[in-house]
Amino acid sequence: MSVNIVLGELRQVARLFGPDVATPDGLGGFTTTAARLTPPEWRCSIENASVRSSERRFAATVSSNATHIMSGRYHPGITRQTTVAWTDRSGAEHEGNVLDVVDTDGAGVETVILVAEVVE
């Protein structure tokens, strides 16, 4: 079995952020800031996460918090600690947290992520 990616479907550009080094906050705790991943942008397709689509791609992770499924070329830096930001076609800004990451067939060709959008 092979993994095929249709490049014409990767119409969105997502900006990727991971946790930076924790720094003391002066009150006995720590704060972390977001650091851009390398590469910092990821071309992907974005679809709404329904229960059916979530179960199809993330069999062990069915989450009622998931709002989007993003898929694109393999990106080794995306983890469950990654934050994703993107602009939709109407110009609205979105930000979400990665709930799960799948390397399709373990081939290092396609990364699919389950995202929960952060709504203020």
C-alpha positions in Angstrom: 0.0 0.0 0.0 1.3 3.5 -0.8 0.4 6.9 0.5 -0.7 9.4 -2.1 -1.1 13.1 -1.5 -2.9 15.3 -4.0 -0.9 18.5 -3.9 -3.8 20.6 -5.4 -5.9 19.8 -2.2 -3.3 21.5 0.1 -4.8 24.9 -0.3 -4.4 26.3 3.3 -1.2 27.4 5.0 -1.0 26.8 8.7 1.5 28.4 11.0 3.0 26.0 13.6 4.2 26.8 17.1 5.7 24.5 19.8 6.6 25.2 23.4 9.7 27.2 24.0 12.0 26.8 27.0 10.3 27.4 30.4 11.4 30.6 32.1 10.9 31.5 35.8 8.0 34.0 36.2 9.4 35.5 39.5 6.5 34.1 41.5 7.8 30.6 42.0 6.3 29.2 38.8 7.3 29.0 35.1 6.0 30.4 31.9 6.4 29.1 28.4 6.2 31.0 25.2 5.4 29.8 21.7 8.3 29.2 19.4 7.9 28.6 15.7 8.6 25.1 14.4 11.0 24.4 11.6 9.7 24.7 9.0 7.2 27.3 10.5 4.5 26.9 7.8 2.7 23.8 6.6 0.6 23.5 3.5 -2.4 21.4 4.3 -6.1 20.7 3.7 -8.6 21.4 6.4 -11.9 19.7 7.0 -14.4 19.9 9.8 -14.0 17.0 12.3 -17.1 14.9 12.4 -17.4 11.8 14.6 -17.2 9.6 11.5 -14.1 11.3 10.0 -12.4 11.4 13.4 -12.9 7.7 13.9 -11.8 6.8 10.4 -8.4 8.5 10.8 -7.9 8.4 14.6 -9.4 5.1 15.7 -7.9 5.2 19.3 -8.8 8.9 19.8 -12.4 10.0 19.6 -12.6 13.4 21.2 -15.7 15.6 21.4 -13.4 18.6 21.5 -12.0 18.1 18.0 -13.1 20.7 15.5 -10.8 20.2 12.5 -8.7 17.5 10.7 -5.7 18.8 8.9 -3.6 16.8 6.5 -0.5 17.6 4.5 3.0 16.6 3.7 4.9 14.9 6.5 6.2 17.3 9.2 8.4 15.7 11.9 8.0 18.6 14.3 4.2 18.4 14.9 3.4 16.8 18.2 0.5 17.0 20.7 2.2 20.1 22.2 1.9 22.0 18.9 -0.4 25.0 18.4 -1.7 25.7 14.9 -2.8 29.0 13.5 -4.5 29.6 10.1 -6.6 32.1 8.2 -9.7 30.8 6.5 -10.9 31.8 3.1 -13.1 34.6 4.5 -10.0 36.1 6.2 -10.9 35.1 9.8 -8.0 34.0 12.0 -8.2 30.7 13.9 -6.0 29.0 16.4 -6.1 25.5 17.8 -4.3 22.8 19.8 -3.2 19.5 18.4 -5.0 16.6 20.0 -3.5 13.8 18.0 -0.9 13.2 15.2 -0.8 10.4 12.7 2.0 9.6 10.3 -0.1 7.8 7.6 1.1 4.2 7.4 4.3 5.3 9.1 5.7 6.1 5.7 7.0 9.7 6.5 4.9 11.0 3.6 1.7 12.4 5.1 0.9 13.9 8.5 -2.7 14.1 9.7 -3.6 16.0 12.8 -6.8 16.3 14.9 -7.2 19.9 16.2 -9.4 21.6 18.8 -9.9 25.2 17.9 -9.5 27.7 20.8 -12.5 30.0 20.8 -12.4 33.1 23.0 
